[in-house]
Amino acid sequence: MDARVSEKVSGFPFGIGAYSAPEAARLLKTSPAKIRRWLSGYSYRRDGLRRDVPPFWESELAEFDEALELGFRDLVELRFVKAFLDAGLGLKTIRTCLARAQEIVGETHAFSTRRFRTDGETIFLKSLRESGEAELLDLKKGQYAFGRIVERTFKDLDLEDEAVVRWRPFHGRDSIVIDPERSFGKPITAASGVPTAALADAVEAEGSVKRVAYFFEVAPEIVRDAVRFEQDLKAA
C-alpha cells in the first residue's frame, strides 16, 4: 500500500500534514466557509430546484466528527484555486482546468505538480475556451498572462520528484517553512523547527526578540521573521 494512503487509513497524518478549515483559511488568507465549500461541496436552490455542487476533490484526510480536515497537498491546491479566483477566473473555468489537469497528470491533486508547472498555461487556455469565458476574460483583463500566475504561485514552493513537498510562506524566504514531514505541517523555523506561533507569542510576552532568541536558541533575525509572518497572518 502507498505510504500516503496507509497514513490516511491509519488516522495518523504523518508526512501528510493536518489542518482544520480555520487553520487552512488563516494560512491562505481566506474564510473557513470558502474552504468548506471548495472541499466539502454545497447546495443551493434555483427556480425551486435544489442543485448540488461537488467539492473540487476529496481531502487527503477523512473528516473527524463531521469536521473537515485537510492535508498539505490540499492546502497547496487550494492556494492555486484562490490565486486563480483572485486573478478573475470563474469557478467554472477553474473546475474545467482542474479536470483537464487531473486527466493529464493522473492524480487528483494536479495543480501542485511539476507537470502542471510546465504545462499549466496550455491546460488553462484549452479549459478557458471550453468553459466559454475566453471572450469575457479577454475584455476584462486584456492580455491575460496565466503562465505568470502559475509561475508566481510556484515561486515559494519546493518540488521533489513530481510534486510540491514544501512551502516557504514568508515571502519565499528560507527561514520559515510549512513541511508535512515536520510538526504535522504547521509553520516552523526551517533550521530549528520551532513553531512560528510560539516565537511570536513569546516575544509578545517577553517584549524582547533577543531574550526569546536566547531562550529558544534561534537567531534573532529568524525570530523577527516569525513575528512578522504571524503579524501578516493576523492582518489579512
Phi, psi and chi 1 to 4 in degrees:
 res  aa     phi    psi   chi1   chi2   chi3   chi4
   1 MET       -  140.0 -179.0 -177.6  -69.9      -
   2 ASP   -59.4  141.8  179.7   86.6      -      -
   3 ALA   -59.8  -41.6      -      -      -      -
   4 ARG   -64.6  -41.0  -64.8  176.0   69.4   84.6
   5 VAL   -65.1  -42.9  174.2      -      -      -
   6 SER   -58.8  -42.2  175.6      -      -      -
   7 GLU   -66.1  -37.9  -73.7  155.1   -2.4      -
   8 LYS   -65.8  -44.0  178.7  174.9  179.1  178.0
   9 VAL   -65.6  -39.8  170.6      -      -      -
  10 SER   -71.7  -18.4   68.7      -      -      -
  11 GLY    90.7   -2.9      -      -      -      -
  12 PHE  -106.5  111.6  -62.6   99.2      -      -
  13 PRO   -79.6   43.8   31.2  -35.0      -      -
  14 PHE   -66.7  128.2  -62.0  125.9      -      -
  15 GLY    78.6   -1.2      -      -      -      -
  16 ILE  -109.9  -29.2  -65.2  178.1      -      -
  17 GLY    87.4  159.3      -      -      -      -
  18 ALA  -149.9  123.4      -      -      -      -
  19 TYR  -140.6  133.6  -47.1   88.1      -      -
  20 SER   -76.7  167.9   65.7      -      -      -
  21 ALA   -59.5  -44.1      -      -      -      -
  22 PRO   -62.8  -37.6  -26.8   37.3      -      -
  23 GLU   -65.2  -44.7  -73.6  173.3  -29.5      -
  24 ALA   -63.7  -41.4      -      -      -      -
  25 ALA   -62.3  -38.7      -      -      -      -
  26 ARG   -63.2  -44.1  177.0  173.8  177.3  -94.4
  27 LEU   -71.3  -32.4  -67.6  170.4      -      -
  28 LEU   -91.1   -5.0  -63.9  175.3      -      -
  29 LYS    57.9   53.4  -59.6  179.6 -179.1  178.3
  30 THR  -142.2 -165.7 -172.0      -      -      -
  31 SER  -103.1  148.4   69.5      -      -      -
  32 PRO   -58.2  -33.3  -25.8   35.7      -      -
  33 ALA   -60.7  -40.9      -      -      -      -
  34 LYS   -67.2  -40.7  -72.5 -177.6  178.5  178.7
  35 ILE   -57.7  -45.7  -62.5  -68.5      -      -
  36 ARG   -65.6  -39.3  -64.8 -172.3 -173.6   97.7
  37 ARG   -65.0  -40.9  -76.1  165.2   67.6   90.5
  38 TRP   -70.4  -34.3  -66.3  -20.7      -      -
  39 LEU  -110.5   -8.2  -83.8 -169.3      -      -
  40 SER  -115.0  -12.5  -65.3      -      -      -
  41 GLY    79.2  175.2      -      -      -      -
  42 TYR  -161.6  169.7   59.3   95.6      -      -
  43 SER  -127.7  153.5  -59.6      -      -      -
  44 TYR  -150.5  165.9   66.3   94.9      -      -
  45 ARG  -114.1  136.0  -59.8 -168.9   74.0   84.0
  46 ARG  -141.5  130.8  177.6 -178.6  -67.9  174.3
  47 ASP    54.7   35.4  -60.1  -31.5      -      -
  48 GLY    79.5    1.0      -      -      -      -
  49 LEU  -109.8  141.4  -63.0  175.3      -      -
  50 ARG   -81.5  131.8  174.4 -171.4  167.2  107.4
  51 ARG  -122.4  130.2  -59.3  174.6 -172.1  -88.2
  52 ASP  -104.3  129.7  -64.5  -40.7      -      -
  53 VAL  -108.0  119.1  179.5      -      -      -
  54 PRO   -74.9  162.0   29.0  -35.7      -      -
  55 PRO   -67.2  161.4   24.6  -33.5      -      -
  56 PHE   -61.4  -40.0  -82.7  112.8      -      -
  57 TRP  -164.2  170.3   59.3   83.2      -      -
  58 GLU   -82.8  134.0 -178.5 -175.1   -6.5      -
  59 SER   -60.4  151.7  167.9      -      -      -
  60 GLU   -63.9  -26.8  -70.4 -174.8  -72.5      -
  61 LEU  -114.0  141.3  -63.6  176.3      -      -
  62 ALA   -69.5  151.1      -      -      -      -
  63 GLU   -66.3  144.1  -70.7 -170.3   -0.5      -
  64 PHE  -118.9  120.2  179.7   74.2      -      -
  65 ASP    53.8   39.8  -94.5   -7.9      -      -
  66 GLU    64.6   15.6  -61.9 -176.1   -5.1      -
  67 ALA  -100.0  133.9      -      -      -      -
  68 LEU   -68.1  132.5  177.4   65.9      -      -
  69 GLU  -123.5  136.8  -66.7  -73.2  -26.4      -
  70 LEU  -114.3  152.6  -71.5   71.7      -      -
  71 GLY  -101.0  176.6      -      -      -      -
  72 PHE   -61.3  -43.8  173.5   74.5      -      -
  73 ARG   -65.0  -34.8  -70.7  -74.1  -63.7  -80.0
  74 ASP   -59.0  -45.2  -64.0  -39.9      -      -
  75 LEU   -59.3  -46.4 -173.8   71.5      -      -
  76 VAL   -68.0  -40.7  176.0      -      -      -
  77 GLU   -60.4  -43.9  -66.9  -77.4  -50.9      -
  78 LEU   -67.7  -27.3  -70.7 -179.4      -      -
  79 ARG   -62.5  -38.8 -173.2  166.1  176.3 -101.8
  80 PHE   -67.3  -43.9  -80.9   94.7      -      -
  81 VAL   -56.8  -46.5  170.0      -      -      -
  82 LYS   -63.7  -41.0 -176.8  176.1 -177.4  -65.8
  83 ALA   -61.9  -40.9      -      -      -      -
  84 PHE   -67.5  -40.8  -61.3  150.8      -      -
  85 LEU   -64.3  -42.7  -73.3  170.2      -      -
  86 ASP   -62.5  -28.0  -70.0  -14.9      -      -
  87 ALA   -82.9   -5.2      -      -      -      -
  88 GLY   106.5    3.8      -      -      -      -
  89 LEU   -75.4  148.6  -69.4 -177.0      -      -
  90 GLY   -87.7  159.8      -      -      -      -
  91 LEU   -61.3  -33.0  -73.4  173.2      -      -
  92 LYS   -62.1  -44.5 -178.7  179.6  179.0 -178.8
  93 THR   -65.6  -40.9  -63.4      -      -      -
  94 ILE   -63.4  -42.0  -65.0  172.9      -      -
  95 ARG   -63.2  -42.2  -75.5 -175.6 -179.2  -83.3
  96 THR   -64.5  -41.7  -55.1      -      -      -
  97 CYS   -64.0  -43.8 -175.4      -      -      -
  98 LEU   -63.6  -44.2  176.0   61.2      -      -
  99 ALA   -61.2  -41.8      -      -      -      -
 100 ARG   -67.3  -41.1 -179.5  175.8  -73.2  -85.0
 101 ALA   -64.6  -41.6      -      -      -      -
 102 GLN   -60.8  -40.0  -71.8  170.8  -23.6      -
 103 GLU   -65.4  -41.6 -179.4 -178.3   -6.4      -
 104 ILE   -74.7  -45.1  -68.6  172.8      -      -
 105 VAL   -77.5  -34.0  175.1      -      -      -
 106 GLY    88.8   22.7      -      -      -      -
 107 GLU  -151.2  159.3   65.0  168.7  -78.8      -
 108 THR   -68.5  -36.2   55.9      -      -      -
 109 HIS   -93.6   70.9  -65.4   65.7      -      -
 110 ALA   -84.3  -27.3      -      -      -      -
 111 PHE   -64.5  -35.4  -72.4  152.7      -      -
 112 SER   -91.4   44.8   55.5      -      -      -
 113 THR  -125.9  157.7   61.8      -      -      -
 114 ARG   -61.8  -36.3 -169.5 -177.8  -55.9  -83.4
 115 ARG   -62.8  -39.9 -179.5   72.5 -177.0  -86.7
 116 PHE   -69.2  -35.8 -173.5   73.1      -      -
 117 ARG   -61.1  -36.1 -177.9  175.3 -169.6  173.6
 118 THR   -78.8  -44.5  -57.6      -      -      -
 119 ASP  -110.9   10.6  -60.5  -23.2      -      -
 120 GLY   -59.7  -40.6      -      -      -      -
 121 GLU   -64.5  -42.0 -173.5  169.8    3.4      -
 122 THR   -64.8  -43.9  -60.3      -      -      -
 123 ILE   -59.5  -43.8  -67.4  170.3      -      -
 124 PHE   -64.1  -47.2  162.4   74.8      -      -
 125 LEU   -60.9  -40.5  -68.4  173.6      -      -
 126 LYS   -65.9  -40.6  -69.3 -179.9  179.3  177.9
 127 SER   -67.1  -37.6  -57.1      -      -      -
 128 LEU   -62.2  -42.6 -166.3   62.2      -      -
 129 ARG   -66.8  -39.8  -73.2 -166.6  -70.0  -90.0
 130 GLU   -65.6  -35.3  -72.1  178.8   11.3      -
 131 SER   -80.9  -13.8   68.1      -      -      -
 132 GLY    83.1   11.5      -      -      -      -
 133 GLU   -94.6   -2.3  -75.8 -162.4   63.8      -
 134 ALA   -57.3  -49.3      -      -      -      -
 135 GLU   -65.1  -44.8 -176.2  177.7   -8.1      -
 136 LEU   -59.5  -45.0  173.5   64.1      -      -
 137 LEU   -67.7  -37.3 -161.2   60.5      -      -
 138 ASP   -62.0  -42.2  -75.4  -16.8      -      -
 139 LEU   -66.9  -37.1  -70.1  171.9      -      -
 140 LYS   -78.7  -39.2 -175.2  178.5  179.3 -179.0
 141 LYS  -111.5   -9.4  -68.9  -70.0 -176.6 -179.7
 142 GLY    70.4 -128.9      -      -      -      -
 143 GLN   -81.8  101.6  -67.4 -177.4  -23.2      -
 144 TYR   -86.2  119.7 -169.0   80.4      -      -
 145 ALA  -102.5   78.0      -      -      -      -
 146 PHE   -62.3  -38.0  178.0   82.2      -      -
 147 GLY   -56.7  -35.7      -      -      -      -
 148 ARG   -70.6  -32.9  -90.0 -178.7  -86.6  177.7
 149 ILE   -65.4  -45.1  -63.4  172.9      -      -
 150 VAL   -61.8  -47.2  172.6      -      -      -
 151 GLU   -64.3  -40.4 -168.4   57.4   36.8      -
 152 ARG   -64.3  -38.7 -175.4  168.3   63.2 -115.3
 153 THR   -70.5  -32.8  -51.3      -      -      -
 154 PHE   -78.8  -12.2  -91.6  106.7      -      -
 155 LYS   -58.2  -36.6 -169.3  173.1 -178.2  179.6
 156 ASP  -106.8   21.9   54.0    7.8      -      -
 157 LEU  -110.7  140.8  -61.3  174.2      -      -
 158 ASP  -104.1  129.4  -63.6  -25.1      -      -
 159 LEU  -107.6  142.3  -67.9  101.1      -      -
 160 GLU  -131.9  137.0  -69.4  179.5    7.1      -
 161 ASP    57.3 -114.6  -63.4  -35.2      -      -
 162 GLU  -114.1    3.9  -62.5  -57.2  -43.7      -
 163 ALA  -139.7  161.7      -      -      -      -
 164 VAL   -70.3  132.5  172.6      -      -      -
 165 VAL  -121.0  -10.4  -64.5      -      -      -
 166 ARG  -157.3  146.2 -159.7  173.6  -59.7  105.8
 167 TRP  -124.9  129.0  175.5   14.9      -      -
 168 ARG  -101.2   88.7  -69.3  170.0  -79.1  106.6
 169 PRO   -79.2  -10.9   32.8  -37.5      -      -
 170 PHE   -98.5   83.2 -174.1   55.0      -      -
 171 HIS    55.0   28.0  -51.6  -57.9      -      -
 172 GLY    77.0    5.4      -      -      -      -
 173 ARG   -70.5  154.3  -65.0 -174.3 -174.7  179.2
 174 ASP   -80.5   -7.0  -66.5  -28.4      -      -
 175 SER   -70.3  -30.9   54.4      -      -      -
 176 ILE  -126.8  135.7  -65.2  170.0      -      -
 177 VAL  -134.2  154.8  -63.9      -      -      -
 178 ILE  -117.7  110.1  -66.6  176.5      -      -
 179 ASP  -132.2  116.3 -176.1  -21.3      -      -
 180 PRO   -61.6  -17.1   25.1  -35.3      -      -
 181 GLU   -82.0   -6.6  -62.2  -75.9  -11.1      -
 182 ARG  -132.8  130.6  -55.6  173.4   65.8 -173.2
 183 SER    51.5   36.5  -61.7      -      -      -
 184 PHE    56.4   26.9  -64.0   98.3      -      -
 185 GLY    83.5   10.4      -      -      -      -
 186 LYS   -76.6  153.6  -58.8  -58.2 -173.0  -73.6
 187 PRO   -63.2  126.2  -20.6   32.4      -      -
 188 ILE  -137.9  165.0   58.4  173.7      -      -
 189 THR   -74.8  136.2   57.3      -      -      -
 190 ALA   -63.3  -43.2      -      -      -      -
 191 ALA   -76.5  -43.8      -      -      -      -
 192 SER  -103.9  -19.4   60.9      -      -      -
 193 GLY    79.9   12.7      -      -      -      -
 194 VAL   -75.6  131.9  178.9      -      -      -
 195 PRO   -59.9  137.0  -24.5   35.4      -      -
 196 THR   -63.1  -34.5   56.8      -      -      -
 197 ALA   -63.9  -37.9      -      -      -      -
 198 ALA   -64.9  -41.5      -      -      -      -
 199 LEU   -66.6  -44.0  -68.3  174.2      -      -
 200 ALA   -63.9  -41.7      -      -      -      -
 201 ASP   -64.8  -38.7  -71.0  -14.6      -      -
 202 ALA   -66.8  -40.0      -      -      -      -
 203 VAL   -64.5  -40.4  169.8      -      -      -
 204 GLU   -63.1  -38.8 -176.1  175.3   -3.8      -
 205 ALA   -75.0  -42.2      -      -      -      -
 206 GLU   -86.0  -28.5  -66.5  -71.0  -23.6      -
 207 GLY    74.0   16.4      -      -      -      -
 208 SER  -147.5  119.9  169.3      -      -      -
 209 VAL   -66.6  -41.4  166.8      -      -      -
 210 LYS   -64.2  -40.3  -72.0 -174.9  177.5  179.3
 211 ARG   -66.6  -41.8 -177.3  175.5  -63.1  176.8
 212 VAL   -65.8  -40.4  170.4      -      -      -
 213 ALA   -60.0  -39.5      -      -      -      -
 214 TYR   -67.6  -46.6  173.8   77.3      -      -
 215 PHE   -60.8  -43.7  -73.6  155.2      -      -
 216 PHE   -92.9   -1.7  -76.8   89.4      -      -
 217 GLU    55.7   48.2  -61.6 -177.6  -18.5      -
 218 VAL  -125.7  142.2  176.0      -      -      -
 219 ALA   -61.2  142.5      -      -      -      -
 220 PRO   -55.3  -37.9  -27.4   36.1      -      -
 221 GLU   -66.1  -30.6   58.0  -92.0   24.3      -
 222 ILE   -70.5  -39.8  -57.0  -62.1      -      -
 223 VAL   -61.0  -43.0  176.1      -      -      -
 224 ARG   -62.4  -41.3  -67.5 -170.9 -173.4   95.2
 225 ASP   -61.0  -42.5  -81.0   -2.8      -      -
 226 ALA   -62.7  -42.3      -      -      -      -
 227 VAL   -64.1  -46.1  170.1      -      -      -
 228 ARG   -65.4  -37.7  -74.1 -166.7  -70.0  -96.6
 229 PHE   -61.6  -47.8  169.7   69.8      -      -
 230 GLU   -66.1  -35.6  -68.9  -68.5  -29.6      -
 231 GLN   -65.8  -39.7  -73.0  174.0  -18.8      -
 232 ASP   -61.0  -39.5  -74.5   -8.7      -      -
 233 LEU   -66.0  -40.1  -67.9 -179.9      -      -
 234 LYS   -68.8  -31.4  -69.6  179.9  180.0  178.6
 235 ALA   -78.3  -18.2      -      -      -      -
 236 ALA   -69.6      -      -      -      -      -
